[in-house]
Amino acid sequence: MIVFKNKNTIALLVIMGAIAFCGLLITYIYYKNINDSVDPRILEARTLYEKYNGYAQENEYEAIFSLMDSIESIYHANLHYKDSYETGVLHNNRAAAYLTMALYSTDIDSLTQDSLFDLAEISANNSIEIYLNWLELYQHKTIQEIQTLITNDFYVGLEKYDAHKKAKFLKSRLKEIIDSQKETERRLSVSYTNLGIIYRHKLNYEMAANSYLKALELWENNLTAENNLNALLGRAQKKRTMLQKLFPPEK
């Protein structure tokens, strides 16, 4: 057993322990407050989404599509979320899954591959439509304007909660929408990139180029879109700089 004879050492250890405890307590309170602020109607959808990356890494496509369907049903059951950017994410994830299957599956025939490209195109276009409509509603609006816009619809289905709880849910949602004003343009850029890849493999090179250009207009640092356009035009591929590797873009 270690015995500390130096009083200063003991005092320092007590202080360090107290600081560590306070840090843990603050972290616990912070995350508990965040979790308590999440709209309970879509909490299950967010929990389900945690499985997505695992399924995608293992190429478990059947599980991915089942997961997307379950999550979409939760969002569609609530008026405010029915056509939200979250549903755009779902459609683009479906497009990415169909596209990956079409490009990398080794046990499919050309007819099945064409069908997968068609499904990917439908999903990508659905995501683009949702993102564009969402941006038209919310882009460049202040938090006060958004609150006026969504309050009535948002509270539908939250009647059993008291005013304090409902206000907490609304405040959290408003922050999500403000944060997503910038993020959704990049999400839309990714959807156009996927659409460009689909058109390229369908040999529709003009539509592919237009899609990549739209992607870059929305997000000039979309290297995937830029390199796909470079490949289409016979240009050299562009590599990520060291800074881009160390400091990737925000979500």
Secondary structure, DSSP 8 states (H G I E B T S, - for coil): ------HHHHHHHHHHHHHHHHHHHHHHHHHHHHHHHS-TTSHHHHHHHTTHHHHHHTT-HHHHHHHHHHHHHHHHTSGGGTTSHHHHHHHHHHHHHHHHHHHH-SS--HHHHHHHHHHHHHHHHHHHHHHHHHHHHHTT--HHHHHHHHHHHHHTT-TTS-HHHHHHHHHHHHHHHHHHHHHHHHHHHHHHHHHHHHHHHTT-HHHHHHHHHHHHHH-TT-HHHHHHHHHHHT-------HHHHHS----
